[in-house]
Amino acid sequence: MCLAIPALVTALHDGAMASVSVGGIAKRVSVALLEQVAVGDYVLLHVGYALHRVSEEEARRTLAMMAEAGLLQAEVADMGGAAESAGEAP
């Protein structure tokens, strides 16, 4: 299952790309669909695209609900296929 998942923007790159982190996994994604994005922002991530900026509170609440429903681990595992090294999860 592919759900939109909140992720923390950890770096910005040329070509409307960014590195994001969630659940200890880092991934390079497109931010071309967003007008503005900065390091430290939380975005909703779906199939490699940042779709929408969200507040830190909303991101943490959504991640907690996904974990409680048993969905977070599977989504993070799906992200791991094309992962970069990451720091702490949001």
Secondary structure, DSSP 4 states (H G I P E B T S, - for coil): ----EEEEEEEEETTTEEEEEETTEEEEEE-TT-S---TT-EEEEETTEEEEEE-HHHHHHHHHHHHHTT-HHHHHHHHGGG-B------
